[in-house]
Amino acid sequence: MKGLILAGGLATRLRPLTWVTNKHLLPIYDKPMIYYPLESLAKAGIKEILISSSPDHAGQFESLLKNGEEFEVKLDYSVQENPKGGIANAISLAEKFSNGEKIAVILGDNIFNYDLKPTADKFNKKDRGAIIFGIKMPEMESKHYGVIEIDPHGKVISIEEKPENPKSNIAQTGVYFYDNRVFDFIRQQKPSGRGELEVTDLNNFYLKEGTLECDLLDWWIDAGTSHDELLRANNLVAEKVRLGQF
C-alpha cells in the first residue's frame, strides 16, 4: 500500500497566518503540521508517499522534507491545480503514483496519535473495499462533519454529510484506506452542489456494495479549520508530549 497526504487548499480561515505559507507548514508544538500525518504513515509501514499541494507552495514542502530519507520513506510530490476541486479530486491525482496498489489517504491537517499499522495490515489482506476512520464526539459537534453509523462489527451502515439529526455520534475524520478501484469510482462521481467531488460521495460507492468499514480513533483534531483549533492542537500535543503520550 502507498500513502497520500493532501496538503493543498487556500486555508482562508487561517489568514493572515496563511497569506505567505501553506497551513500544513504551520507549527504544531515542536514540528511542522505536515510531520504528523507523514510520521503516521511511516509508522504504519508505508514506504512510498505522495504529498499533494497547491501550485504556490509545492516547493516549500520539497525544501523541508526533501526525498523523505529523514522519515525512512520515499517522497514524491504533486500539484492540485484546482484547490476547490474537492478531496476526491485531489485523491484522483495519485492514480499514476499508486500504480495499481491500495492507497492510504490522510488530510494534512489531521492531528492524532493512533497506530495505523494494525489496520493497515488488516486492510492489506483484503481483496477489496475501504476503511474509513471516525471519532466519537458530542452529537451537536458531530453534525458539522460527515456522520458515520456502524454496526457492532465496524461495518458502515450509513454516512450522512452534516445532518440535522445525526444517527450516531461518530464523525468522519480525514483518514481513509482505499483499494485500487478508488480511481474508477472517482471518475463516476459528479460534483456536489458546492462544485466539488466530495469524499463522502466517494465513500458511498463502497458503502453501497457493502465493503466499507470504520475504525475509531481515540483522539483527533482537525487543526486547519480555525485559529482556535490550531491553538487547541498545539496545547494538546504539548501536553501529551510532556506526559510521554506522544
Protein Blocks (a to p, Z undefined) as FASTA:
>chain_A
ZZdddfedjklmlpcklmmbcfklpcehjacfklmmmmmmmmnopabdcddddfklmmmm
mmmnmnommnopacdddddfblmnojklmmmmmmmmnnopacddddfkbccfbdfklmmm
mmmmpmbdcddddddddfklmmmmccddddfkopafbdcehifbdcbfcdcdfbdcddfk
lmmmmmmpccdfkopacfklmmmmmmmnopaccdddfbdcdfklbmklmmmmmmmmmmmm
mnopZZ
